[in-house]
Amino acid sequence: MLVFVCVFSIVVMAGDTLPIDVYCHLPVMCEDRNLPYAYIPSKMDLGASAGSKRPTCVILIKPHQDYQQAYNECVEEVSALPKPL
């Protein structure tokens, strides 16, 4: 739902989410809105990177003035990744 609202953001999804129906609509929504997105292998890794002890299926990284330069670098890196088939 947040993807509808956010104009600029990076979407990161965990590749081991089951059932896949949980977020199978998100890549299409991201492509329609030209949002960069990427997959990582593990829900546990994604949750830990977000500062949580719980597994996480999807995170949305929004820009902020405090880390704008790092955000811009991430956007470039994620946008350069090949799209999954």
DSSP file (Angstrom, degrees, kcal/mol; ACC not computed):
  #  RESIDUE AA STRUCTURE BP1 BP2  ACC     N-H-->O    O-->H-N    N-H-->O    O-->H-N    TCO  KAPPA ALPHA  PHI   PSI    X-CA   Y-CA   Z-CA
    1    1 A M    >>        0   0    0      0, 0.0     3,-0.9     0, 0.0     4,-0.7   0.000 360.0 360.0 360.0 -36.4    0.0    0.0    0.0
    2    2 A L  H >>  +     0   0    0      1,-0.3     4,-2.4     2,-0.2     3,-0.5   0.776 360.0  67.6 -67.6 -25.7    2.9    2.4    0.8
    3    3 A V  H 34 S+     0   0    0      1,-0.2    -1,-0.3     2,-0.2     6,-0.0   0.829  94.5  58.5 -63.7 -30.4    4.2    1.9   -2.7
    4    4 A F  H <4 S+     0   0    0     -3,-0.9    -1,-0.2     1,-0.2    -2,-0.2   0.866 113.0  38.5 -62.9 -35.9    1.1    3.7   -4.0
    5    5 A V  H << S+     0   0    0     -4,-0.7     2,-0.3    -3,-0.5    -2,-0.2   0.869  98.2  82.9 -85.9 -40.7    2.0    6.8   -1.9
    6    6 A C     <  -     0   0    0     -4,-2.4     3,-0.2     1,-0.2    56,-0.0  -0.513  46.5-178.2 -78.6 126.4    5.8    7.0   -2.2
    7    7 A V  S    S+     0   0    0     -2,-0.3     2,-0.5     1,-0.3    -1,-0.2   0.870  78.4  32.2 -85.9 -42.2    7.1    8.7   -5.3
    8    8 A F  S    S+     0   0    0     27,-0.1    -1,-0.3    55,-0.1     2,-0.3  -0.971  84.2 111.7-120.6 119.1   10.8    8.2   -4.5
    9    9 A S        -     0   0    0     -2,-0.5     2,-0.4    53,-0.2    53,-0.2  -0.972  55.0-117.8-170.3 167.6   11.9    5.1   -2.6
   10   10 A I  E     -A   61   0A   0     51,-2.2    51,-3.2    -2,-0.3     2,-0.5  -0.980  24.1-151.4-117.3 132.0   13.8    1.8   -2.8
   11   11 A V  E     -Ab  60  37A   0     25,-2.3    27,-2.0    -2,-0.4     2,-0.5  -0.902  10.3-170.8-106.0 129.1   12.0   -1.4   -2.3
   12   12 A V  E     -Ab  59  38A   0     47,-2.6    47,-2.5    -2,-0.5     2,-0.3  -0.984   6.6-170.7-121.8 126.4   13.9   -4.4   -0.9
   13   13 A M  E     -Ab  58  39A   0     25,-2.8    27,-2.5    -2,-0.5     2,-0.4  -0.894  22.8-121.6-120.3 145.7   12.2   -7.9   -0.9
   14   14 A A  E >   - b   0  40A   0     43,-2.8     3,-0.8    -2,-0.3    29,-0.1  -0.701  13.7-149.1 -85.4 134.0   13.3  -11.1    0.7
   15   15 A G  T 3  S+     0   0    0     25,-3.4    27,-0.2    -2,-0.4    -1,-0.1   0.653  90.3  61.0 -78.0 -16.4   13.6  -14.0   -1.7
   16   16 A D  T 3  S+     0   0    0     25,-0.3     2,-0.4    24,-0.3    -1,-0.2   0.096  71.3 132.0-100.8  25.1   12.7  -16.8    0.7
   17   17 A T    <   -     0   0    0     -3,-0.8     6,-0.1    40,-0.1     5,-0.1  -0.631  49.0-134.4 -78.7 127.5    9.1  -15.5    1.5
   18   18 A L  S    S+     0   0    0     -2,-0.4     2,-0.1     1,-0.2    -2,-0.0  -0.997  83.6  33.9-130.9 137.2    6.5  -18.1    1.2
   19   19 A P  S >  S-     0   0    0      0, 0.0     3,-1.8     0, 0.0     4,-0.2   0.609  77.3-150.0 -72.7 152.9    3.8  -18.1   -0.1
   20   20 A I  G >> S+     0   0    0      1,-0.3     3,-1.3     2,-0.2     4,-1.1   0.699  88.3  80.3 -64.1 -20.2    5.1  -15.8   -2.9
   21   21 A D  G 34 S+     0   0    0      1,-0.3    -1,-0.3     2,-0.2     4,-0.3   0.679  72.8  80.5 -61.8 -16.5    1.6  -14.4   -3.2
   22   22 A V  G <4 S-     0   0    0     -3,-1.8    -1,-0.3     1,-0.2    -2,-0.2   0.896 120.1  -2.0 -58.3 -41.1    2.4  -12.2   -0.2
   23   23 A Y  T X4 S+     0   0    0     -3,-1.3     3,-1.7    -4,-0.2    -1,-0.2   0.203  90.1 119.5-138.1  20.1    4.3   -9.8   -2.4
   24   24 A C  T 3< S+     0   0    0     -4,-1.1     4,-0.4     1,-0.3    -3,-0.1   0.709  78.5  57.8 -63.7 -17.8    4.2  -11.1   -6.0
   25   25 A H  T 3> S+     0   0    0     -4,-0.3     4,-1.7     1,-0.2    -1,-0.3   0.663  88.2  77.9 -83.1 -17.2    2.4   -7.9   -7.1
   26   26 A L  H <> S+     0   0    0     -3,-1.7     4,-2.9     1,-0.2     5,-0.2   0.891  85.8  54.8 -66.9 -42.8    5.1   -5.5   -5.8
   27   27 A P  H  > S+     0   0    0      0, 0.0     4,-2.4     0, 0.0    -1,-0.2   0.906 110.1  48.3 -57.7 -39.2    7.6   -5.9   -8.6
   28   28 A V  H  > S+     0   0    0     -4,-0.4     4,-2.3     2,-0.2    -2,-0.2   0.913 112.3  48.6 -65.8 -42.1    5.0   -4.9  -11.2
   29   29 A M  H  X S+     0   0    0     -4,-1.7     4,-1.5     2,-0.2    -1,-0.2   0.900 111.5  50.3 -63.9 -40.4    3.9   -1.9   -9.1
   30   30 A C  H  <>S+     0   0    0     -4,-2.9     5,-2.8     1,-0.2     4,-0.4   0.920 111.1  48.1 -64.2 -43.5    7.5   -0.8   -8.7
   31   31 A E  H ><5S+     0   0    0     -4,-2.4     3,-0.9    -5,-0.2    -2,-0.2   0.888 109.0  53.8 -65.6 -38.2    8.2   -1.1  -12.5
   32   32 A D  H 3<5S+     0   0    0     -4,-2.3    -1,-0.2     1,-0.2    -2,-0.2   0.842 116.9  38.2 -62.9 -32.6    5.0    0.9  -13.2
   33   33 A R  T 3<5S-     0   0    0     -4,-1.5    -1,-0.2    -5,-0.2    -2,-0.2   0.302 110.9-118.9-101.6   7.6    6.2    3.7  -10.9
   34   34 A N  T < 5 +     0   0    0     -3,-0.9    -3,-0.2    -4,-0.4    -4,-0.1   0.854  58.7 156.1  55.7  38.2    9.9    3.4  -11.9
   35   35 A L      < -     0   0    0     -5,-2.8    -1,-0.2    -6,-0.2     2,-0.2  -0.808  44.9-121.1 -91.9 132.3   10.9    2.6   -8.4
   36   36 A P        +     0   0    0      0, 0.0   -25,-2.3     0, 0.0     2,-0.3  -0.512  38.2 178.4 -70.1 140.4   14.2    0.7   -8.0
   37   37 A Y  E     -b   11   0A   0     41,-0.2     2,-0.3   -27,-0.2   -25,-0.2  -0.976   9.9-177.5-142.3 156.6   13.8   -2.7   -6.3
   38   38 A A  E     -b   12   0A   0    -27,-2.0   -25,-2.8    -2,-0.3     2,-0.4  -0.975  18.4-131.3-149.4 159.5   16.0   -5.6   -5.3
   39   39 A Y  E     -b   13   0A   0     -2,-0.3   -25,-0.2   -27,-0.2   -27,-0.0  -0.882  13.4-166.2-111.2 145.5   15.8   -9.0   -3.7
   40   40 A I  E     -b   14   0A   0    -27,-2.5   -25,-3.4    -2,-0.4   -24,-0.3  -0.919  29.6-117.8-122.8 158.5   18.0  -10.4   -1.0
   41   41 A P  S    S+     0   0    0      0, 0.0     2,-0.4     0, 0.0   -25,-0.3   0.818  85.5  47.5 -66.8 -32.9   18.1  -14.1   -0.1
   42   42 A S     >  -     0   0    0    -27,-0.2     4,-1.8     1,-0.1     5,-0.1  -0.902  52.9-153.5-128.1 137.9   16.8  -14.1    3.5
   43   43 A K  H  > S+     0   0    0     -2,-0.4     4,-2.5     2,-0.2    13,-1.8   0.849 105.0  55.6 -65.0 -35.7   14.0  -12.7    5.5
   44   44 A M  H  > S+     0   0    0     11,-0.2     4,-2.4     2,-0.2    -1,-0.2   0.917 108.0  47.1 -64.9 -43.0   16.2  -12.9    8.6
   45   45 A D  H  > S+     0   0    0      2,-0.2     4,-2.3     1,-0.2    -1,-0.2   0.897 112.3  50.2 -64.4 -40.4   18.9  -10.8    6.9
   46   46 A L  H  X S+     0   0    0     -4,-1.8     4,-1.1     2,-0.2    -2,-0.2   0.920 112.0  47.1 -65.5 -43.8   16.4   -8.2    5.7
   47   47 A G  H  <>S+     0   0    0     -4,-2.5     5,-2.9     9,-0.2     3,-0.4   0.915 112.2  50.0 -62.5 -43.3   14.9   -7.9    9.2
   48   48 A A  H ><5S+     0   0    0     -4,-2.4     3,-1.5     1,-0.2    -2,-0.2   0.885 107.4  53.7 -64.1 -38.8   18.3   -7.6   10.8
   49   49 A S  H 3<5S+     0   0    0     -4,-2.3    -1,-0.2     1,-0.3    -2,-0.2   0.765 107.7  51.9 -68.3 -22.9   19.4   -4.9    8.3
   50   50 A A  T 3<5S-     0   0    0     -4,-1.1    -1,-0.3    -3,-0.4    -2,-0.2   0.391 124.2-105.2 -90.7   2.3   16.2   -2.9    9.3
   51   51 A G  T < 5S+     0   0    0     -3,-1.5     2,-0.3     1,-0.3    -3,-0.2   0.731  80.2 125.3  83.7  22.8   17.2   -3.2   13.0
   52   52 A S      < -     0   0    0     -5,-2.9    -1,-0.3     2,-0.2    -2,-0.1  -0.838  58.0-147.9-115.0 151.9   14.6   -5.9   13.9
   53   53 A K  S    S+     0   0    0     -2,-0.3    -5,-0.1    -3,-0.1    -1,-0.1   0.496  80.6  81.9 -89.9  -5.7   14.9   -9.3   15.5
   54   54 A R  S    S-     0   0    0     -7,-0.2    -2,-0.2     1,-0.1     2,-0.1  -0.719  91.7-100.4-100.6 149.3   12.0  -10.6   13.4
   55   55 A P        -     0   0    0      0, 0.0     2,-0.4     0, 0.0   -11,-0.2  -0.393  39.3-157.4 -63.6 145.1   12.1  -11.8    9.8
   56   56 A T        -     0   0    0    -13,-1.8    -9,-0.2     1,-0.1   -10,-0.2  -0.991  17.6-163.8-132.0 133.7   10.8   -9.2    7.4
   57   57 A C  S    S+     0   0    0     -2,-0.4   -43,-2.8     1,-0.3     2,-0.3   0.888  75.4   8.6 -82.4 -42.0    9.4   -9.7    3.9
   58   58 A V  E     -A   13   0A   0    -45,-0.2     2,-0.3     2,-0.0    -1,-0.3  -0.999  57.6-171.8-144.4 139.5    9.7   -6.2    2.4
   59   59 A I  E     -A   12   0A   0    -47,-2.5   -47,-2.6    -2,-0.3     2,-0.5  -0.966  12.7-148.6-128.3 154.0   11.2   -2.9    3.4
   60   60 A L  E     -A   11   0A   0     -2,-0.3     2,-0.7   -49,-0.2   -49,-0.2  -0.985   8.7-155.0-120.9 122.1   10.8    0.5    1.8
   61   61 A I  E     -A   10   0A   0    -51,-3.2   -51,-2.2    -2,-0.5    -2,-0.0  -0.881  13.5-167.2-102.8 116.3   13.7    2.9    2.0
   62   62 A K        -     0   0    0     -2,-0.7   -53,-0.2   -53,-0.2     2,-0.1  -0.753  24.9-105.6-102.1 148.7   12.6    6.5    1.8
   63   63 A P        +     0   0    0      0, 0.0     2,-0.3     0, 0.0     5,-0.1  -0.364  37.9 179.4 -70.9 152.8   15.0    9.5    1.2
   64   64 A H    >   -     0   0    0      1,-0.1     3,-1.1    -2,-0.1     7,-0.2  -0.983  38.5-118.5-150.5 149.0   15.8   11.8    4.1
   65   65 A Q  G >  S+     0   0    0     -2,-0.3     3,-0.9     1,-0.2     4,-0.2   0.829 109.6  62.4 -59.6 -33.7   18.0   14.9    4.3
   66   66 A D  G 3  S+     0   0    0      1,-0.2    -1,-0.2     2,-0.1     3,-0.1   0.790 121.9  19.2 -66.1 -27.8   20.3   13.3    6.9
   67   67 A Y  G <> S+     0   0    0     -3,-1.1     4,-2.4     1,-0.1    -1,-0.2  -0.078  81.6 129.2-133.0  35.7   21.4   10.5    4.6
   68   68 A Q  H <> S+     0   0    0     -3,-0.9     4,-2.6     1,-0.2     5,-0.2   0.880  74.3  51.3 -62.4 -40.6   20.6   11.9    1.1
   69   69 A Q  H  > S+     0   0    0     -4,-0.2     4,-1.9     2,-0.2    -1,-0.2   0.931 112.6  45.3 -65.0 -45.0   24.0   11.1   -0.3
   70   70 A A  H  > S+     0   0    0      1,-0.2     4,-2.1     2,-0.2    -1,-0.2   0.884 112.5  52.6 -64.4 -38.2   24.0    7.5    0.8
   71   71 A Y  H  X S+     0   0    0     -4,-2.4     4,-2.5     2,-0.2    -2,-0.2   0.925 107.8  50.8 -62.2 -45.2   20.4    7.1   -0.5
   72   72 A N  H  X S+     0   0    0     -4,-2.6     4,-2.0     1,-0.2    -1,-0.2   0.885 109.6  50.8 -61.5 -39.0   21.4    8.5   -3.9
   73   73 A E  H  X S+     0   0    0     -4,-1.9     4,-2.4     2,-0.2    -1,-0.2   0.906 110.2  49.7 -64.0 -41.5   24.3    6.0   -4.1
   74   74 A C  H  X S+     0   0    0     -4,-2.1     4,-3.0     2,-0.2     5,-0.3   0.903 108.2  53.0 -64.4 -40.8   21.9    3.1   -3.2
   75   75 A V  H  X S+     0   0    0     -4,-2.5     4,-2.5     1,-0.2    -1,-0.2   0.920 110.5  47.8 -60.5 -43.5   19.5    4.2   -5.9
   76   76 A E  H  X S+     0   0    0     -4,-2.0     4,-1.4     2,-0.2    -2,-0.2   0.925 113.9  46.7 -62.9 -44.8   22.3    4.2   -8.4
   77   77 A E  H  X S+     0   0    0     -4,-2.4     4,-0.6     2,-0.2    -2,-0.2   0.931 115.7  44.0 -64.0 -46.9   23.5    0.7   -7.3
   78   78 A V  H >< S+     0   0    0     -4,-3.0     3,-0.9     1,-0.2   -41,-0.2   0.883 111.9  53.3 -68.7 -38.1   20.0   -0.8   -7.2
   79   79 A S  H 3< S+     0   0    0     -4,-2.5    -1,-0.2    -5,-0.3    -2,-0.2   0.801 105.6  55.5 -66.5 -27.3   19.0    0.7  -10.5
   80   80 A A  H 3< S+     0   0    0     -4,-1.4    -1,-0.2    -5,-0.2    -2,-0.2   0.640  85.5 103.0 -79.9 -14.0   22.1   -0.8  -12.1
   81   81 A L  S << S-     0   0    0     -3,-0.9     2,-0.1    -4,-0.6   -44,-0.1  -0.377  83.9-104.1 -67.0 146.1   21.2   -4.3  -11.1
   82   82 A P        -     0   0    0      0, 0.0    -1,-0.1     0, 0.0    -2,-0.1  -0.470  38.6-108.8 -69.2 143.1   19.7   -6.6  -13.8
   83   83 A K        -     0   0    0     -2,-0.1   -45,-0.1     1,-0.1    -4,-0.0  -0.484  36.1-110.3 -69.8 139.5   16.0   -7.1  -13.6
   84   84 A P              0   0    0      0, 0.0    -1,-0.1     0, 0.0    -3,-0.0  -0.335 360.0 360.0 -67.3 154.2   14.9  -10.6  -12.4
   85   85 A L              0   0    0     -2,-0.0    -2,-0.0     0, 0.0     0, 0.0   0.471 360.0 360.0 -78.5 360.0   13.3  -12.8  -15.0
